[in-house]
Amino acid sequence: MLRPIAIATLLAGSLDILFAMVLTLAYGRHIPDMLRYVASGPFPAATGLGASGAALGLVVHFALMAIMAAAYIWFACSARRKHLATMPVRGGIAYGIVTYAVMNWVVLPLRFDTPLPPKPLSIATQLFAHVVLVGIPIAFVAARHLKGRER
């Protein structure tokens, strides 16, 4: 099960961080600052670490993505959920909504004291990222893995 988790992590993680970089530039901000902010979740001092803080942000981002990928793939591979292989878009949309809700309505408010509810533009961009760039790709990797196991 490690191979599909690694593939899903790299695929969804790359899509998501590229989107975050595009948004960061669109808002006139700097990518290293965004990455240090990501790292500051578990490592508050990362905001003052320069390039190493930005690199740590990438590590933190992909670690979080690995957790998300592992959770879905483990869930999809359980005996009662094999039907997820036949409908990865539905499963991916549902999982994207779940990851959006957990990150934006639980994790970020608890860690960074972000205001609730989020602004409409933030909801739209984050839902897009979590559903289209994270949930659906992870679900397709899981579906492919499950179909391969049935042969």
C-alpha positions in Angstrom: 0.0 0.0 0.0 3.0 2.3 0.3 3.4 2.8 -3.5 -0.1 4.2 -4.1 0.3 6.4 -1.0 3.6 7.8 -2.3 2.1 8.3 -5.8 -1.0 10.0 -4.5 1.2 12.2 -2.1 3.4 13.3 -5.0 0.6 13.9 -7.4 -1.9 15.7 -5.1 0.9 17.4 -3.2 2.5 18.8 -6.3 -0.8 20.1 -7.7 -1.8 21.7 -4.5 1.5 23.4 -3.8 1.7 24.7 -7.3 -1.8 26.2 -7.0 -0.8 27.7 -3.6 2.2 29.3 -5.3 0.1 30.7 -8.1 -2.3 32.2 -5.6 0.5 33.6 -3.5 2.0 35.3 -6.6 -1.5 36.5 -7.7 -1.9 38.2 -4.3 1.5 39.9 -4.7 3.1 37.9 -1.9 6.3 35.9 -1.9 6.4 32.1 -2.2 9.1 31.6 0.5 7.0 33.5 3.0 4.0 31.2 2.1 6.1 28.1 2.6 7.5 29.4 6.0 3.9 30.0 7.0 3.1 26.4 6.2 6.1 25.3 8.3 5.0 27.5 11.1 2.0 25.3 11.8 4.0 22.6 13.6 7.2 24.8 13.9 6.3 28.3 15.0 9.9 29.5 14.7 10.0 28.6 11.0 8.8 32.1 10.0 12.3 33.4 10.9 14.4 30.6 9.3 14.9 32.0 5.8 15.5 29.4 3.1 15.6 26.5 5.5 12.1 27.6 6.8 10.8 27.6 3.3 12.2 24.1 2.6 10.7 23.0 5.9 7.4 24.3 4.6 7.6 22.0 1.6 8.4 19.1 3.9 5.4 19.9 6.1 3.1 20.3 3.1 4.1 16.9 1.7 3.8 15.3 5.1 0.3 16.5 5.5 -0.5 15.4 2.0 0.9 11.9 2.8 -1.4 11.7 5.8 -4.4 12.7 3.6 -3.4 10.2 0.9 -2.8 7.4 3.4 -6.1 8.0 5.2 -8.1 7.8 1.9 -6.3 4.8 0.5 -6.5 2.9 3.8 -10.2 3.7 3.9 -10.8 2.8 0.3 -8.9 -0.5 0.7 -11.0 -1.7 3.6 -13.2 -4.7 2.7 -16.5 -2.8 2.9 -15.4 0.1 0.7 -14.1 -1.5 -2.5 -16.9 0.2 -4.4 -14.9 3.4 -4.2 -12.7 2.0 -7.0 -15.7 2.2 -9.4 -16.5 5.9 -8.6 -13.3 7.8 -7.9 -14.8 11.2 -8.9 -17.6 10.9 -6.3 -15.2 9.6 -3.7 -12.7 12.3 -4.5 -15.3 15.1 -4.3 -16.5 13.8 -0.9 -13.0 13.4 0.4 -12.0 16.8 -0.9 -14.9 18.3 1.0 -13.9 16.4 4.2 -10.3 17.6 3.9 -11.4 21.2 3.3 -13.7 21.1 6.3 -11.0 19.6 8.6 -8.3 22.0 7.5 -10.2 25.2 7.2 -12.8 24.8 9.9 -10.8 22.9 12.5 -7.0 22.8 12.0 -6.3 26.4 10.9 -8.7 28.1 13.4 -7.2 26.1 16.2 -3.6 26.7 15.2 -3.7 30.2 13.7 -6.9 31.6 15.2 -8.2 32.3 11.7 -11.7 33.9 11.7 -14.8 31.8 11.0 -16.5 31.7 8.6 -13.8 32.1 5.9 -14.3 34.8 3.3 -16.2 33.6 0.2 -13.1 33.8 -2.1 -11.2 31.7 0.4 -13.9 29.1 0.5 -14.0 28.9 -3.3 -10.2 28.6 -3.8 -9.8 26.2 -0.9 -12.7 24.0 -2.0 -11.3 23.9 -5.5 -7.9 22.9 -4.2 -9.1 20.3 -1.8 -11.7 18.7 -4.2 -10.0 19.1 -7.7 -6.3 19.0 -6.8 -6.3 16.8 -3.7 -9.4 14.6 -3.3 -10.0 13.5 -6.9 -6.3 12.7 -7.7 -6.0 10.7 -4.5 -9.2 8.9 -5.3 -8.0 8.0 -8.8 -4.7 6.6 -7.5 -6.7 4.6 -4.9 -9.1 3.3 -7.6 -6.2 2.3 -9.8 -4.5 0.5 -6.9 -7.7 -1.3 -6.0 -8.4 -2.4 -9.6 -4.8 -3.7 -9.8 -5.3 -5.8 -6.6 -8.4 -7.4 -8.1 -6.5 -9.0 -11.0 
